[in-house]
Amino acid sequence: MDGKHLRGSTWDHPRAYEPLRWLATHAADLGIAPVDWQIRTLSNFADQSLDCLVRDNDLIVLDHPFIGQAAQEGLLLDLSSVAAPDSDFVGPSAQSYVWQGRTYALPIDAACHVAVTRPDLTEVTPNSLTWDEVEEWSSMQFACHGPYVSIPQAPIDLWCLLVTLLASQTSLALDGDRLASVIQVAAAVERIQHLAWLSNPVCRTYNPIELLDHMSQHDDIIASPAIFGYVNYSIEGFRSHLLSFQGLPCGSRAILGGAGIAVSAFSADPALSVSTVMKLTSSAVQCGWYASHGGQPAHRAAWLDPKVDQSANGFFSNTLDTIDRSFLRPRWPGFIEMSKRSSTVLKAAVDDRLDPVAVANDLICIYSKSAKKRTEHTS
């Protein structure tokens, strides 16, 4: 590295890499450092250790549940001195990268669980329904052999849906020693099982991107009641058919997703890296070329910009209230491993039709053991 040329890692979807790749060819004109962006899979984005990434890159686009572990291991630079006010970003996006009073990334992308439909195939919108009505609708479509109401069933996405359901129906905090009561968790597990069994069978292994890709190019899925939103699918020409995104059933709370951009503690040019992060997360960039080249901004100014919203057929205005009320997952060291184990349990619960109460007890146990280790570590 020559000191003026940076290396970065982002994740595998046009929403993540298209604006950054465009930047790579226009960096000089924009006064931003050129960055060679490497792409990792969505699954690696969700659970790959940051240890190797920070040693090979100056900039890392990451998921917020990694922040506690990264802070504990000294993998990322503290960006507190350059962080913009939380109110500049939608939902708890900015707060999601803060750990023990220090900021380890700035929001570059914002997302949460929302509902999605194929408006050319159905006039029903899940945000006008209760969860029970969603199940009834799913059952009716299943009985007709489609088109189906479906959920992504990759293990981590089942876990994310569990969090959304619990956050929506309980006073879930996910920061104590207990996930929720057995009754609450079992009810959420049972609903997930029903929604999965009534889904299009092709969704058994799908993550959100795969489901949205399928839904936008085939006519056998008409809706998903809870899935991470991807603005690209509501933009003309991205895929064969436009998708429409709305809030969750009953105005439920949604799990927060999105991505932050961090600076490696091992960066060969930390000053240039920090300057680049500041520019990429500024309102001018987020409302400008970042949004116009397929990005999903985190800056509130972009979500409120009528031109940005119009180009995305109302994606931002339709889902702003949902993301502003979204639920922030914990970030404690060990949370990623706990969620991976829980995901495996939930996947078995769906595929093998396991007893919801037994599954709930397993999930509560996994959570409590992880929370106890966190408490012991910090005490």
Helices and strands as residue ranges (DSSP letters): E 6-11, H 14-30, E 35-40, H 42-47, H 50-56, E 59-62, G 64-66, H 67-73, G 80-82, G 86-88, G 95-97, E 98-99, E 102-103, E 106-109, E 113-117, G 126-128, H 131-143, E 148-149, H 155-169, H 182-197, G 201-205, H 208-215, E 221-228, G 231-234, E 244-246, G 249-251, E 259-263, H 270-280, H 283-287, H 289-292, H 300-303, H 306-311, H 315-324, H 335-351, H 356-378
